[in-house]
Amino acid sequence: MPASPSTARAINDRLALRLLQHEGPLTAGQLKQLTGLSRPTVADLVERLTLSGLIEVVGEAGEQRRGPNARLYGIVADRAHLAALDVRTEGVGVLVSDLVGRVLAEAFVPIGGDTGTGTAVEQAVTLVERTAKEAGADRLHTLGIGAPGLIDPAGGELRDSGGLPEWHRRLVAALQERFPHAHAHVENETNLAALAEQREGAARDRDTFVLLWLGHGIGAAVVLDGVLRRGASGGTGEIGFLPVPGTNSLPSATDCEGGFHSLAGSAAIAALAVEHGLTAVGAHSAEPVAAALVREAVPSAPGGAADRFLDALADRLALGVASVVAVLDPGCVVLGGEVGQAGGEVLASRVAQRLRRMAPLPTEVRPSALGGGAVLRGALLTARESAQEQLFGTR
């Protein structure tokens, strides 16, 4: 059956808004070309969306032609404000943006391991409030939260995870209490990093890949056929528990020591560097020591201690990568996080060389383009898409 006029208008409006979400500001002529709609139909939907406060004139097209330049229409950026959080064991990073994703303010607060649960939660919530105020946001519409640990795929809640501070689990409830009108979305930090790398980073041309997160902790995210895979219990990518050769024990259900974590976690990489006589001289508090060590080793001369350290690290990383490749055949593995970005092409190419000898399946190994910032970017992308869907879907 043909759509009613009101249904057709809603479909056309939705199509135009979707294009403005993904393409950015467009002229009426560009909307006509991309939608295939007639000029009068496009003019009507532009008028409707403008009157509803969803889009506005944001500039003029730069085309040189006779007569006035065409108006550029874009989403009304200040219709909603969003907050993205990167929750880590050592602190919280937050940024606040408008509806089109323009970052208005950003901050980080360290939280020591000896900080009490209540104090830690209050520090994190206060940071969000302060950053929102700095951004000029009177109200937050959506919170995108990236955290380590397992996320319940049914309810989206952060589950109990051994080794993580208690304040992590209490933070989401505290944020919802302090920002009662905001919609909160919690996702595993590595999954968010993978979404960001696919949208804006090293995997933009891939719909199937695995991100190996190498930061303070270690993990993996799996994207197959364009879909992020979380698993039955939300535990896809808990690669730190993977049994591998080269450790002194086996991991347990409650402790990943003896698993891949013991070879490729930040502490293990730092210990490997010490074995090769290396120390980090340029590290700062927000950067894992392992990342500083790798970054400083990359420009080293062949045959030296730093070069041998990178070879030994590549040997270790290849064990985990080969296991993932043998099971999933992703065709591409991104070495993510601060360590993956610090190693760059130098480390990625060494891992790829070893992988070719260990796995029969052709696989690219790429360095992260976003590094540790991928979690915040992924949280922002998730919050932005959620907010736009809610605002545009209620018309």
C-alpha positions in Angstrom: 0.0 0.0 0.0 1.3 3.5 -0.7 2.3 5.6 2.3 -0.1 8.2 3.5 1.1 11.9 3.0 2.0 12.2 6.7 4.0 9.0 6.6 5.8 10.0 3.5 6.7 13.3 5.0 8.1 11.6 8.1 10.1 9.2 6.0 11.5 12.1 3.9 12.4 14.1 7.0 14.1 11.1 8.5 16.1 10.5 5.4 17.2 14.1 5.2 18.2 14.2 8.9 20.2 11.0 8.5 22.1 12.5 5.6 22.9 15.6 7.6 24.1 13.4 10.5 26.6 11.5 8.3 27.5 14.1 5.6 27.4 17.3 7.6 25.8 20.5 6.3 24.2 20.3 2.9 22.5 22.6 0.5 18.9 22.0 -0.7 20.3 21.1 -4.0 22.6 18.5 -2.5 19.7 17.1 -0.4 17.7 16.8 -3.7 20.6 14.9 -5.4 21.2 12.6 -2.4 17.6 11.8 -1.6 16.3 11.6 -5.2 13.3 13.8 -4.1 11.8 16.6 -6.1 12.8 20.2 -5.6 9.4 21.1 -4.1 9.5 18.1 -1.7 13.0 19.1 -0.5 11.9 22.7 0.0 8.9 21.5 2.1 11.0 19.3 4.3 13.7 21.9 4.8 10.9 24.3 5.9 9.4 21.7 8.3 12.7 20.8 9.9 13.7 24.4 10.2 10.4 25.4 11.9 10.7 22.4 14.2 14.1 23.6 15.4 16.0 20.5 14.2 18.0 22.2 11.4 19.2 25.7 10.7 21.2 27.7 8.2 24.9 27.2 9.1 26.6 29.0 6.2 26.8 29.2 2.5 28.2 26.9 -0.2 31.5 28.0 -1.5 30.6 27.6 -5.1 31.4 30.4 -7.4 28.3 31.1 -9.5 26.1 33.9 -10.6 23.6 35.0 -8.0 23.7 34.4 -4.3 25.4 31.3 -2.9 23.3 28.4 -1.8 22.4 28.1 1.9 24.0 25.3 3.9 21.6 23.5 6.3 22.9 21.7 9.3 21.6 20.1 12.5 21.0 22.6 15.3 24.1 21.9 17.4 23.0 23.4 20.7 19.7 21.5 20.8 21.4 19.0 23.1 24.6 18.6 25.0 26.4 15.3 25.4 29.1 14.0 27.8 31.5 11.2 27.1 33.4 9.4 29.9 36.5 7.2 29.8 36.5 5.4 33.2 39.8 3.8 34.1 41.2 2.3 37.2 43.5 5.3 37.7 41.1 8.1 36.9 38.3 9.5 34.7 38.4 11.5 31.5 35.4 13.4 30.3 34.5 15.6 27.4 31.3 17.6 26.7 30.1 18.3 23.1 27.1 19.6 21.3 24.7 17.5 19.2 27.0 17.5 16.1 30.0 16.2 18.2 32.0 19.5 18.4 34.0 19.2 21.7 33.3 22.2 23.9 35.3 21.2 27.0 37.5 18.3 28.2 39.1 17.3 31.5 40.7 14.5 33.4 41.0 13.7 37.1 43.3 11.1 38.6 41.9 8.8 41.2 44.4 7.0 43.3 44.1 3.4 44.3 43.8 4.3 48.0 40.8 6.7 47.4 37.6 5.6 49.2 34.7 4.6 47.1 32.4 7.5 48.0 35.2 10.0 47.5 36.1 8.6 44.1 32.5 8.7 42.9 32.1 12.3 44.0 35.4 13.3 42.3 34.2 11.8 39.0 30.7 13.2 39.2 32.0 16.7 40.1 34.4 16.5 37.2 31.4 16.0 34.8 29.5 18.8 36.4 32.5 21.2 36.2 33.2 20.2 32.6 29.6 20.7 31.6 29.6 24.1 33.2 32.8 25.1 31.3 31.1 24.0 28.1 28.1 26.2 28.8 25.8 23.1 29.0 22.8 23.8 31.3 21.6 20.2 30.9 23.1 17.0 29.6 20.9 15.0 27.2 23.0 11.8 26.9 26.0 10.3 28.7 28.2 7.8 26.9 30.3 5.9 29.4 33.3 3.6 28.6 34.5 1.3 31.4 36.6 -1.8 31.8 34.9 -5.0 32.7 31.9 -6.9 31.5 28.7 -5.1 30.4 25.5 -7.1 30.8 24.2 -7.4 27.2 20.6 -7.6 28.4 20.4 -4.6 30.8 23.5 -2.7 29.8 24.8 -2.6 33.4 28.4 -2.9 34.5 28.8 -6.3 36.1 31.0 -7.3 39.0 34.6 -7.9 37.7 37.5 -9.0 39.8 40.4 -6.5 40.1 38.3 -3.4 39.3 37.6 -0.7 42.0 34.1 -0.6 43.6 33.6 3.0 42.6 33.3 1.9 38.9 30.0 0.1 39.6 28.6 2.9 41.7 29.5 5.7 39.3 26.8 5.1 36.8 24.0 5.2 39.4 25.6 8.4 40.9 25.6 10.0 37.5 22.0 9.1 36.8 21.1 10.6 40.2 23.0 13.8 39.6 21.7 14.1 36.0 18.2 12.7 36.2 17.2 13.9 32.7 20.2 12.4 30.9 20.1 9.0 29.2 23.2 6.9 30.2 24.7 4.3 27.9 27.5 2.1 29.3 29.8 0.1 27.1 33.1 -1.8 27.5 36.0 0.6 26.8 37.6 -1.7 24.2 34.4 -2.0 22.3 34.1 1.8 22.2 37.7 2.1 21.0 36.9 -0.3 18.1 33.9 1.7 17.1 36.0 4.9 17.0 38.8 3.2 15.0 36.2 1.9 12.5 34.5 5.3 12.2 37.5 7.7 12.4 40.7 5.7 12.7 42.7 2.8 11.4 39.8 0.5 10.4 37.7 2.9 8.3 37.9 0.7 5.3 37.1 -2.6 7.2 33.7 -4.1 8.2 35.5 -7.1 9.8 38.5 -6.6 12.1 39.7 -7.2 15.6 41.1 -4.4 17.9 43.8 -5.6 20.3 43.7 -3.0 23.1 47.2 -2.3 24.6 47.0 0.3 27.3 47.1 0.1 31.1 45.2 -3.2 30.6 44.7 -5.5 27.7 41.6 -6.6 25.9 40.1 -7.1 22.4 37.0 -6.1 20.5 35.5 -8.0 17.6 33.7 -6.5 14.7 32.3 -9.0 12.2 30.4 -7.9 9.1 30.0 -4.4 10.5 28.5 -5.5 13.8 30.2 -5.3 17.2 30.0 -8.7 18.8 29.6 -8.8 22.6 29.0 -12.5 23.3 26.4 -14.3 25.4 27.6 -12.7 28.6 29.2 -9.6 27.3 32.7 -11.1 27.6 33.8 -11.3 24.0 37.5 -10.1 23.8 38.6 -11.0 27.4 41.9 -11.9 25.8 43.8 -11.3 29.0 42.6 -14.7 30.2 43.9 -16.5 27.0 46.3 -19.3 28.0 49.5 -18.9 26.1 53.0 -20.3 26.3 55.7 -18.3 28.0 54.0 -17.8 31.4 54.7 -19.6 34.7 51.0 -20.6 35.4 47.5 -20.7 33.9 44.8 -18.1 34.4 41.8 -18.8 36.6 38.2 -17.8 36.5 39.0 -14.9 38.8 42.5 -14.0 37.9 44.1 -13.5 34.5 47.6 -13.8 35.8 49.2 -16.6 33.8 47.3 -15.7 30.7 48.1 -13.4 27.8 47.8 -10.5 30.3 51.0 -11.7 31.9 52.9 -11.2 28.6 51.3 -8.2 27.1 49.8 -6.1 29.9 51.4 -2.7 30.7 53.3 -4.1 33.7 54.6 -7.0 31.8 55.8 -4.8 29.0 57.6 -2.5 31.5 59.3 -5.6 33.0 60.3 -6.8 29.6 61.9 -3.4 28.9 63.8 -3.5 32.2 65.2 -6.9 31.2 66.6 -5.2 28.1 68.1 -2.3 30.2 65.5 0.3 29.2 63.8 2.9 31.3 61.1 5.4 30.4 62.3 9.0 30.6 59.3 10.8 29.0 56.4 9.2 30.7 53.6 11.2 32.3 50.8 10.2 34.7 48.1 9.8 32.1 50.2 7.6 29.8 51.0 3.9 30.6 54.7 3.4 31.3 54.7 0.7 28.7 53.6 3.2 26.0 56.4 5.6 26.9 58.9 2.7 26.7 57.7 1.6 23.3 57.5 5.1 21.9 61.1 5.8 23.0 62.3 2.5 21.6 60.8 2.9 18.1 63.4 5.2 16.6 66.3 3.1 17.9 69.1 1.8 15.7 69.0 -1.9 14.6 70.8 -4.4 16.8 70.6 -2.3 20.0 68.9 -3.0 23.3 65.7 -1.1 22.3 65.6 -3.0 19.0 65.8 -6.3 20.7 63.1 -5.2 23.2 60.7 -4.4 20.3 61.5 -7.8 18.8 60.7 -9.6 22.1 57.5 -7.6 22.5 56.4 -8.5 18.9 57.1 -12.2 19.8 54.7 -11.9 22.7 51.9 -10.0 20.9 52.0 -12.4 17.9 50.9 -15.2 20.3 47.7 -13.5 21.1 47.1 -12.2 17.6 47.7 -15.6 16.1 45.1 -17.2 18.4 42.5 -14.6 17.5 43.2 -15.0 13.8 43.0 -18.8 13.9 39.5 -18.6 15.5 37.9 -15.5 13.7 39.9 -15.0 10.5 39.2 -11.2 10.7 41.6 -10.2 7.9 42.8 -7.2 9.9 44.0 -6.7 13.5 44.5 -3.2 14.9 47.0 -2.7 17.7 45.1 -0.2 19.7 45.5 1.8 22.9 48.4 3.9 23.9 51.0 1.1 23.3 49.6 0.3 19.9 49.8 3.9 18.8 53.2 4.4 20.3 54.6 1.3 18.4 53.2 2.6 15.1 54.1 0.8 11.9 57.4 -0.3 13.4 55.8 -2.6 16.0 52.8 -3.5 13.7 55.1 -4.7 10.9 57.1 -6.9 13.3 54.0 -8.5 14.6 52.8 -9.0 11.1 56.1 -10.7 10.1 55.7 -13.2 13.0 52.0 -13.7 12.3 52.8 -14.8 8.7 54.9 -17.6 10.0 52.4 -18.7 12.6 49.0 -18.4 10.9 48.0 -19.5 7.4 45.3 -16.9 7.1 46.2 -13.5 5.4 45.9 -10.8 8.0 46.9 -7.1 8.0 48.3 -5.7 11.3 47.8 -2.0 11.7 48.7 0.5 14.4 46.0 2.5 16.1 45.3 5.9 14.7 43.6 7.2 17.8 45.5 5.6 20.7 44.1 6.0 24.2 41.8 8.7 23.0 39.7 6.2 21.1 37.6 5.3 24.2 36.4 8.9 24.6 35.8 9.2 20.8 33.8 6.0 20.8 31.8 7.1 23.9 31.0 10.4 22.1 30.0 8.7 18.9 27.7 6.4 20.8 26.1 9.3 22.8 25.7 11.4 19.7 24.0 8.7 17.7 21.7 7.8 20.6 20.7 11.5 21.2 20.1 12.1 17.6 18.0 9.0 17.3 15.9 10.1 20.3 15.5 13.7 19.1 14.8 13.0 15.5 12.7 9.9 16.1 10.1 11.7 18.3 8.8 14.0 15.5 
